[in-house]
Amino acid sequence: MQTNDCVIEISNVWKIFGAKPEAALQAIRDRGLSKSDVLAEFNSVVGVADVSLSVNRGEIFCIMGLSGSGKSTLVRHFNRLLEPTAGKIEIEGTNVMALGPKELQTFRNRKIGMVFQNFALMPHRSVLDNVAMPLEIRQVAKNERLRQAAAILDIVELGAWGAKFAHELSGGMQQRVGLARALAANPDVLLMDEPFSALDPLIRRQLQDEFIRLSKILKKTTIFITHDLDEAVRIGDRIAIMRDGKVVQIGTAEDIVMNPADDYVADFVAGISRLKVVHAHAVMQPLDNFIAKNGPVSSNARCVDGHETLSNLINLAIDDENPILVQDGGTDIGIVTRADLLRTVIEGTEVS
């Protein structure tokens, strides 16, 4: 899903809330003030602190952290619902900070779709009319916008509900309508701010499955905000973990679980099972090292791809104690032994 074609790039973005944000930022740069120092001296709150990141075309990029970490504040800068105190924001090569009011309105309507936690559906409009709203704003002819809205409702499996009103739908169905509305204008980028967090766990998981399915079909570049690490691991191609307005680590779920940047991240990911997150290439030992210690690998050794999950490797090792050969495109690249698997499992468990 991920490519090397960068769609979103933000550089050194700051957001300081208060009466004198520029003075507060200058003091941070000149004197290294902490977040608490800025609050005490300027009565200002640092919401986002010097964040830089890039997102590739078709990627689901999860931004996560605890309440107050700055994740929702950050995502509102992508379409300038919030104005940054400093920094640069580029989407599809467009300098978002340079857009005037009319240009910004057009940019939001054509380039970016947003899905909120609270659905934000219009109660006096039918489901079909809710979904068609972005096209109405774009002044698309009524018959055409209703046709396109109906097609999107079919994609989210709500085609039979177009004539209903929001209050007649369950919470999960309402959130699917919100997603359909964001998709109706065919935006290049989706911003999703904790879209499933208000739902019951079972419905939430069903919508996660639905979103994963839609992502494979539509391949939209997506910023997905969540406070739930399990959700981020399940959905995201890469994850950025925030704390106190700063991004403390960016990587795949495997990168973060296997190589946490600091104690905060290590504590954050301590409860995540490695079974579906960690893959053979992260567990294996170099082939040359194994041969130097143990001699040639048996010709009967079982072979797996480097992306095989830890869970499947353990299942393979249950019935056969021989090492497992790891390959990349048919080339032997490493060995996984029972000891490697046991070590990985133990390191992923809290041991007193």
C-alpha positions as CSV (number, residue, x, y, z in Angstrom):
1,M,0.0,0.0,0.0
2,Q,2.9,2.3,0.8
3,T,4.9,4.0,-2.0
4,N,7.8,6.4,-2.1
5,D,5.6,9.1,-3.6
6,C,5.3,11.7,-0.8
7,V,1.8,13.4,-0.6
8,I,2.0,15.2,2.7
9,E,5.1,16.9,4.2
10,I,5.0,19.0,7.3
11,S,8.2,20.6,8.6
12,N,8.9,22.1,12.1
13,V,5.2,22.8,12.9
14,W,4.5,24.6,16.2
15,K,1.1,25.5,17.7
16,I,1.1,27.6,20.8
17,F,-2.3,28.7,22.2
18,G,-2.3,32.0,24.1
19,A,-2.2,35.8,23.7
20,K,1.5,35.9,22.6
21,P,2.3,32.7,20.8
22,E,5.2,34.2,18.7
23,A,6.9,35.6,21.8
24,A,6.5,32.3,23.6
25,L,8.0,30.5,20.6
26,Q,10.9,32.8,20.5
27,A,11.5,32.3,24.2
28,I,11.5,28.5,23.7
29,R,14.1,28.8,20.9
30,D,16.3,31.3,22.8
31,R,16.1,30.0,26.3
32,G,14.9,26.4,25.9
33,L,11.7,26.9,28.0
34,S,9.8,23.7,28.8
35,K,6.0,23.4,28.3
36,S,5.4,24.2,32.0
37,D,7.7,27.2,31.8
38,V,5.7,28.6,28.8
39,L,2.5,28.2,30.7
40,A,3.9,29.9,33.8
41,E,5.6,32.8,32.0
42,F,3.3,33.5,29.0
43,N,0.1,31.8,30.2
44,S,0.3,29.9,26.9
45,V,-0.1,26.2,26.1
46,V,2.2,24.3,23.7
47,G,-0.1,22.1,21.6
48,V,2.3,21.0,18.9
49,A,6.1,21.2,19.3
50,D,8.4,21.2,16.3
51,V,6.7,18.3,14.5
52,S,8.1,17.1,11.1
53,L,6.8,14.1,9.2
54,S,5.9,12.9,5.7
55,V,3.2,10.6,4.4
56,N,3.4,8.6,1.2
57,R,0.7,8.1,-1.4
58,G,-1.8,5.4,-0.4
59,E,-0.4,5.1,3.1
60,I,-2.5,4.8,6.2
61,F,-0.4,6.9,8.7
62,C,-1.6,6.6,12.3
63,I,-0.9,9.4,14.8
64,M,-1.5,8.2,18.3
65,G,-1.0,9.2,21.9
66,L,-2.8,9.7,25.1
67,S,-5.3,12.5,25.7
68,G,-3.5,15.9,25.6
69,S,-0.6,14.5,23.5
70,G,-1.4,16.9,20.6
71,K,-2.5,14.4,18.0
72,S,-5.9,16.0,17.2
73,T,-4.4,19.4,17.3
74,L,-1.8,18.4,14.8
75,V,-4.2,16.9,12.3
76,R,-6.3,20.1,12.2
77,H,-3.2,21.8,10.8
78,F,-3.2,19.7,7.6
79,N,-6.3,21.6,6.3
80,R,-5.7,24.7,8.4
81,L,-8.7,24.3,10.7
82,L,-6.0,25.5,13.0
83,E,-3.3,28.0,12.0
84,P,0.2,27.0,13.1
85,T,2.3,29.4,15.0
86,A,5.2,28.4,12.8
87,G,6.2,25.7,10.3
88,K,5.5,24.5,6.7
89,I,2.7,22.3,5.4
90,E,2.7,20.9,1.9
91,I,0.0,18.6,0.4
92,E,0.4,17.3,-3.2
93,G,3.1,20.0,-3.7
94,T,0.7,22.8,-2.6
95,N,2.0,25.1,0.1
96,V,-1.1,25.1,2.3
97,M,0.1,28.1,4.3
98,A,0.2,30.3,1.2
99,L,-3.5,29.8,0.3
100,G,-5.9,32.7,0.6
101,P,-9.5,32.2,2.0
102,K,-11.1,31.2,-1.3
103,E,-8.3,29.0,-2.4
104,L,-8.2,27.3,1.0
105,Q,-12.0,26.6,0.8
106,T,-11.6,25.1,-2.7
107,F,-8.5,23.1,-1.5
108,R,-10.5,21.6,1.4
109,N,-13.4,20.7,-0.7
110,R,-11.5,19.1,-3.5
111,K,-8.4,17.7,-1.9
112,I,-9.3,16.7,1.7
113,G,-12.0,14.7,3.3
114,M,-12.5,14.6,7.1
115,V,-14.2,12.1,9.3
116,F,-15.0,13.2,12.9
117,Q,-15.6,11.2,16.0
118,N,-19.1,12.6,16.5
119,F,-20.4,11.8,12.9
120,A,-21.6,15.4,12.3
121,L,-24.5,14.3,10.1
122,M,-27.3,16.8,9.3
123,P,-30.4,15.5,11.0
124,H,-32.9,17.2,8.5
125,R,-31.2,15.6,5.5
126,S,-31.6,12.1,4.3
127,V,-28.6,9.7,4.3
128,L,-28.2,10.2,0.5
129,D,-28.3,14.0,0.8
130,N,-25.8,13.9,3.7
131,V,-23.4,12.0,1.5
132,A,-24.0,14.3,-1.5
133,M,-23.2,17.5,0.5
134,P,-19.6,18.0,-0.6
135,L,-20.7,17.6,-4.2
136,E,-23.5,20.1,-3.6
137,I,-21.0,22.6,-2.2
138,R,-19.0,22.0,-5.4
139,Q,-22.1,22.9,-7.4
140,V,-22.4,19.5,-9.1
141,A,-25.8,19.1,-10.8
142,K,-28.4,17.4,-8.5
143,N,-28.9,14.2,-10.5
144,E,-25.1,13.7,-10.9
145,R,-24.3,14.3,-7.2
146,L,-27.1,11.9,-6.1
147,R,-25.8,9.3,-8.5
148,Q,-22.3,9.6,-7.2
149,A,-23.5,9.6,-3.5
150,A,-25.6,6.4,-4.2
151,A,-22.5,4.7,-5.7
152,I,-20.4,5.6,-2.5
153,L,-23.2,4.3,-0.3
154,D,-23.1,1.0,-2.2
155,I,-19.3,0.8,-1.5
156,V,-19.9,1.2,2.3
157,E,-22.8,-1.3,2.0
158,L,-25.5,1.2,2.9
159,G,-27.2,1.4,-0.5
160,A,-30.6,0.5,0.8
161,W,-30.5,3.2,3.5
162,G,-30.3,6.3,1.3
163,A,-33.8,7.5,2.0
164,K,-33.5,7.2,5.8
165,F,-32.5,9.9,8.3
166,A,-29.5,9.8,10.6
167,H,-31.6,9.0,13.8
168,E,-32.9,5.9,12.1
169,L,-29.4,4.4,11.8
170,S,-27.2,2.8,14.4
171,G,-24.0,4.5,15.6
172,G,-21.9,2.3,13.4
173,M,-24.1,2.9,10.4
174,Q,-24.0,6.7,11.0
175,Q,-20.2,6.6,11.1
176,R,-20.2,4.7,7.8
177,V,-22.3,7.5,6.4
178,G,-19.7,10.0,7.7
179,L,-17.0,8.1,5.9
180,A,-19.1,7.9,2.7
181,R,-19.6,11.7,2.8
182,A,-15.9,12.2,3.1
183,L,-15.3,9.9,0.1
184,A,-18.0,11.3,-2.1
185,A,-15.9,14.2,-3.3
186,N,-13.1,11.8,-4.2
187,P,-10.4,13.6,-2.1
188,D,-6.7,12.9,-2.4
189,V,-6.3,12.8,1.4
190,L,-8.6,11.5,4.2
191,L,-8.2,12.9,7.8
192,M,-9.9,10.7,10.3
193,D,-10.0,12.0,13.9
194,E,-10.7,9.0,16.3
195,P,-13.6,8.0,14.0
196,F,-14.5,4.8,15.8
197,S,-13.7,5.6,19.4
198,A,-17.3,6.4,20.5
199,L,-18.5,3.0,19.3
200,D,-19.0,-0.3,21.1
201,P,-16.0,-2.6,20.9
202,L,-17.7,-5.1,18.5
203,I,-19.0,-2.4,16.2
204,R,-15.6,-0.7,16.3
205,R,-13.8,-3.8,15.2
206,Q,-16.3,-4.3,12.4
207,L,-15.8,-0.8,11.2
208,Q,-12.0,-1.3,11.4
209,D,-12.4,-4.3,9.1
210,E,-14.6,-2.2,6.8
211,F,-12.1,0.6,6.6
212,I,-9.3,-1.8,5.9
213,R,-11.4,-3.3,3.0
214,L,-12.2,0.1,1.6
215,S,-8.5,1.2,1.9
216,K,-7.5,-1.7,-0.3
217,I,-10.1,-0.7,-2.9
218,L,-9.8,3.1,-2.9
219,K,-6.1,3.5,-1.9
220,K,-6.6,6.9,-0.2
221,T,-3.8,8.6,1.6
222,T,-5.1,8.6,5.1
223,I,-4.1,10.3,8.4
224,F,-5.8,8.3,11.1
225,I,-5.9,9.6,14.7
226,T,-6.3,7.2,17.6
227,H,-5.5,6.8,21.2
228,D,-5.7,3.0,20.9
229,L,-2.5,1.2,20.1
230,D,-4.2,-2.0,19.1
231,E,-6.2,0.0,16.5
232,A,-3.1,1.7,15.2
233,V,-1.3,-1.6,14.9
234,R,-4.2,-3.2,13.1
235,I,-4.8,-0.3,10.6
236,G,-1.6,1.6,10.1
237,D,1.2,1.2,7.6
238,R,3.2,3.4,9.9
239,I,2.6,4.9,13.3
240,A,3.7,8.2,14.9
241,I,3.6,8.3,18.7
242,M,3.1,11.7,20.3
243,R,3.8,13.0,23.8
244,D,3.5,16.5,25.1
245,G,3.0,17.9,21.6
246,K,6.1,16.2,20.2
247,V,6.5,13.1,17.9
248,V,8.7,10.7,19.8
249,Q,8.9,7.9,17.3
250,I,7.7,7.1,13.8
251,G,7.9,3.6,12.3
252,T,6.0,0.5,11.4
253,A,4.3,-1.4,14.3
254,E,7.1,-3.9,14.1
255,D,9.8,-1.1,14.3
256,I,8.2,0.4,17.4
257,V,7.5,-2.8,19.2
258,M,11.0,-4.3,18.6
259,N,13.0,-1.0,18.9
260,P,11.1,1.5,21.1
261,A,12.8,4.9,21.0
262,D,12.7,5.5,24.8
263,D,11.1,4.2,28.0
264,Y,7.9,6.0,27.3
265,V,7.4,4.2,24.0
266,A,8.5,0.9,25.6
267,D,5.8,1.3,28.3
268,F,3.3,2.3,25.7
269,V,3.8,-0.9,23.6
270,A,4.4,-3.3,26.5
271,G,0.9,-4.7,26.3
272,I,0.9,-5.4,22.5
273,S,1.2,-9.0,21.5
274,R,4.1,-9.6,19.2
275,L,2.5,-12.6,17.5
276,K,1.0,-10.7,14.6
277,V,3.3,-7.7,14.6
278,V,6.7,-9.2,14.4
279,H,7.9,-10.9,11.3
280,A,10.6,-13.4,10.4
281,H,13.1,-10.8,9.1
282,A,13.1,-9.1,12.6
283,V,13.7,-12.4,14.4
284,M,16.2,-14.2,12.2
285,Q,19.9,-14.4,12.7
286,P,22.3,-13.9,9.8
287,L,22.7,-17.0,7.7
288,D,26.5,-16.7,7.6
289,N,26.7,-16.5,11.5
290,F,24.5,-19.6,11.8
291,I,26.6,-21.6,9.3
292,A,29.9,-20.6,11.0
293,K,28.6,-21.9,14.3
294,N,26.5,-24.9,13.2
295,G,27.6,-25.9,9.8
296,P,25.5,-26.1,6.6
297,V,21.7,-25.8,6.8
298,S,19.8,-29.0,6.1
299,S,18.4,-29.4,2.6
300,N,15.2,-30.4,4.3
301,A,14.9,-27.1,6.2
302,R,11.5,-25.5,5.9
303,C,11.5,-22.1,4.1
304,V,9.4,-19.0,4.8
305,D,9.2,-15.5,3.5
306,G,10.8,-12.7,5.5
307,H,7.3,-11.3,6.2
308,E,6.0,-14.5,7.9
309,T,4.5,-13.6,11.3
310,L,5.9,-14.7,14.6
311,S,2.7,-16.6,15.3
312,N,3.1,-18.8,12.2
313,L,6.8,-19.3,12.9
314,I,5.9,-20.6,16.4
315,N,3.4,-23.0,14.9
316,L,6.0,-24.3,12.5
317,A,8.5,-24.8,15.3
318,I,6.1,-26.8,17.5
319,D,6.3,-30.0,15.5
320,D,9.8,-29.6,14.2
321,E,12.9,-28.5,16.1
322,N,15.0,-27.9,13.0
323,P,15.9,-24.3,12.1
324,I,13.6,-22.4,9.7
325,L,15.2,-20.9,6.6
326,V,14.1,-17.3,5.8
327,Q,14.1,-16.2,2.2
328,D,13.6,-13.0,0.2
329,G,12.5,-13.5,-3.4
330,G,13.9,-17.1,-3.3
331,T,17.3,-16.0,-1.9
332,D,18.3,-17.4,1.5
333,I,18.8,-14.5,4.0
334,G,18.6,-15.9,7.5
335,I,17.8,-18.6,10.0
336,V,15.2,-18.7,12.8
337,T,15.7,-21.3,15.6
338,R,13.5,-22.2,18.5
339,A,15.8,-20.2,20.7
340,D,15.3,-17.1,18.6
341,L,11.5,-17.5,18.8
342,L,11.6,-18.1,22.6
343,R,13.8,-15.1,23.1
344,T,11.5,-12.8,21.1
345,V,8.4,-14.0,23.0
346,I,10.1,-13.5,26.4
347,E,11.4,-10.0,25.6
348,G,7.8,-9.1,24.6
349,T,6.5,-10.2,28.0
350,E,6.7,-8.3,31.3
351,V,9.1,-10.3,33.4
352,S,9.7,-9.3,37.0
